[in-house]
Amino acid sequence: MWMLCTMFFMGALPSPAEMSQGHISVVLLGATGDLAKKYLWQGLFQLYMDQVSSGHSFTFHGAALTALEPGQKMMFDVLKKLACPPDEAPDRCAVLKDQFLKLSQYHQLKTAENYTVLNREIEVLLRQEGLKEAGRIFYFSVPPFAYTEIARHINSSCRPPPGAWLRVVLEKPFGHDLESAQQLAAELTSFFREEEMYRVDHYLGKQAVAHILPFRDQNQEFLDPIWNRHHVERVEIVLKEVVDAKGRTSFYEQYGVIRDVLQNHLTEALMFLTMELPGNLSRTEEVLQCKLQALRSLRGLEKHSAVLGQYQAYASHVQEELKKGQDYVSTTPTFAGVLVQSDSLRWEGVPFLLTSGKALDERVGYVRVLFKNRAYCTQSETLRDAGHSQCKAKQIIFYIGHGALNTPAVLVSRNLFRPVMPKSSWREVVGQPELHVFGQPLSDYYVYSPVKERDAYSVLISNIYHGRKDFFITTENLLASWAFWTPLLNSISQQPPRLYPGGVENQNLLDFEMVSGELAFTAAEPVELLHPDRSMPSDFKTIQSKFRQSPLVSMWSEDLISQLASDVEKAANRAVAGSGQFHLALSGGSSPVALFQRLARHHYAFPWRHTHIWLVDERCVPLTDPESNFFSLHSHLLQSIRVPYFNVHPMPVHLNQRLCVEEDGGTELYAKEIAALVANSSFDLVLLGLGTDGHTASLFPDSEDGLEGTQAVVLTESPIKPHQRMSFSLSLINKARQVFVLVVGKGKHDITTQISRVGRQPRKWPISGVSPSSGQLVWYVDYEALLG
């Protein structure tokens, strides 16, 4: 029988009321694994030292698949090496450690019966000691594939009785992408309630990261005027490692650096920076809701939002450890820089740079908020005082650890403000003038470090004990994070990363810059690091010929979009020079999204002030619905350009609180608006796409309206949801001065080939009916659609 006495030191014995708080059983699954050995047992011992006088009694159950005797030996070998903090009295430490060992026991948990036996042992122990159960903590330090089976056993035979709580702690990875995270979440929620699950991101236990929200809250007086897009130049969230992935390549081949670090650790730090402060930081629900809102306000990531690298020896590590052949090529990134932007009013336009990698020049982690500096200082730099000179850099740094300081710290430039810091947990650091942080001596900052450094897992285990859910990842936040990152991960899955030698030899090879909302490496990749067998777009010349008797422009898709954007701008300038305005009609769907982004990010001379934007077709959904073509146009173009709002003409699909009802006359209204503003209803440029069934705009094969006759705008039916559409007719399209048809992707190869061979058969192939009566038709078809 275990010894369940609780020792009390440094104060009076607790009252009977305090003693009645009940018993807590802590079960550590995977008790002999690496994470348990390195951090978790030490964290549980720290919890015991902190809470020994709280009135709770404890037992600690180590569990694994290993048989009883060898498992017990392995576990107690770890427990014997547990250490007390340096400020703990040796005598007290010895007593507490002895006590902790007596309260700990090993179990083999392999079968359903094993869990039933564990439950029975806990119940017998409590009954014999006359203790009431307060709750149980199950810490899953096991691979995620084992979660579901363990969850089933706990739910069926190891739950505490009514009135006691259950807390289940889960370690990452929580899925591989959105779909797998949804599946894992669904399985777990069938066994546990949301309030019972604590998903651990150990970065939330790092003292500098954990202090970001309290710092913002305690320094609102100073930060409120400057914590926004008008004053912040950029934010850097960085985790650099000198170690490589050797020994972990099986994990890394599945996950890579973005899934390993950016999707979780760095995103959580980003949320603490960008979220609106809740009214009360101690209200968990408010904190979690504000985090979720911040996550949902992030602008979607594109392929060019990231730069990727892979250290040169990685391929050989993979070949060696995973027994791959010499010709095996991995596209797994071990380095990534990602540009994240928020659409919130506070942060719109501010670049957030998330960077992490292995085999880099130093081990360091930090969050750096760099403020804009509009000052010009006449006085010589040598005569400037750091506390008063407005020309020195202004920044706030949450220094996570390692690096030059080798300790968690908060640094605030002296020319910003002296921060309010809790004296009980943070102390001001003075001296060390030889140290420099971001090119400035330490004396240029107010510097604070923790009074008592604590391991991240100790902090988190304490928060689990106290039920502080705001330090953990909820299901809703987890899925929102994966929804944000998964499109980028899909788009770069086959993208070859830049090779880098590793360590200090990287020099400036991984430096990158922001160009028009995209990231690019600043230095060209050395020839010796290039794959000689990799075909590059520049290896192919532009194809310019005919397609269906009209001009054809064909290139790789990125070059094609660039050419198309330039041609649209030329058409705009010609129209504005001739008539003072440019009437542009744009189709919906996914094909033109890249064009919208290109125009927004690269064509700053575009005459938007004189441009009228119309829609060629629209789905019969509210304009705020993500399915709406106008919603896509707004998200990818309109919100980024300066076009007068009265020059934007969405289709009237939502009249009288109804969608596309014929009696509401939406088609007639749009036709009248066109006739009133567009001379002869002849658009300067109409952009169309091509569907795999030969449809264009929302004119589908055998449509009852729009393929013949003179009606300008019609209601149509799509074979796929949403079925109801509003569309330009062929009659209106063919009045245009110019019509551009954009066709991209391998999925369009078959229909492109078919359309190239047919005559004018609009009832069967609506696109074949596009033939401007007095204008020009140009086809923009990428190589994949044209050549397959």
Salt bridges, closest charged atoms under 4 A:
ASP50 OD2 - ARG454 NH2 2.86
ASP77 OD2 - LYS73 NZ 3.09
ASP87 OD2 - LYS452 NZ 3.98
GLU88 OE2 - ARG92 NH1 3.09
ASP98 OD2 - LYS102 NZ 3.02
GLU121 OE1 - HIS107 ND1 3.92
GLU133 OE2 - ARG136 NE 2.51
GLU149 OE2 - HIS153 NE2 3.55
GLU195 OE2 - ARG193 NE 2.80
GLU196 OE2 - ARG159 NH1 2.90
GLU196 OE2 - ARG193 NH2 3.13
ASP201 OD1 - HIS265 ND1 2.60
GLU233 OE2 - ARG234 NH1 3.86
GLU236 OE2 - ARG234 NE 2.79
GLU236 OE2 - ARG368 NH1 3.21
GLU241 OE1 - LYS358 NZ 3.04
ASP260 OD1 - LYS172 NZ 3.14
GLU268 OE1 - LYS291 NZ 2.54
GLU276 OE2 - ARG346 NE 2.79
GLU286 OE2 - ARG283 NE 2.84
ASP343 OD1 - ARG299 NH2 2.78
ASP361 OD1 - LYS240 NZ 2.92
GLU362 OE2 - LYS240 NZ 3.14
ASP385 OD2 - HIS388 ND1 2.41
GLU428 OE1 - ARG418 NH1 3.08
ASP444 OD2 - LYS392 NZ 3.09
ASP470 OD2 - ARG468 NH2 2.71
GLU476 OE2 - ARG296 NH2 3.44
GLU518 OE2 - ARG601 NH1 3.62
GLU518 OE2 - HIS602 NE2 3.76
GLU558 OE1 - HIS304 NE2 3.54
ASP567 OD1 - LYS570 NZ 3.95
GLU569 OE1 - HIS603 ND1 2.41
GLU627 OE1 - ARG619 NH1 3.10
ASP664 OD1 - ARG658 NH2 2.65
GLU673 OE2 - HIS649 ND1 2.76
ASP684 OD1 - ARG737 NH1 3.13
ASP693 OD1 - HIS695 ND1 2.61
GLU708 OE2 - ARG763 NE 3.89
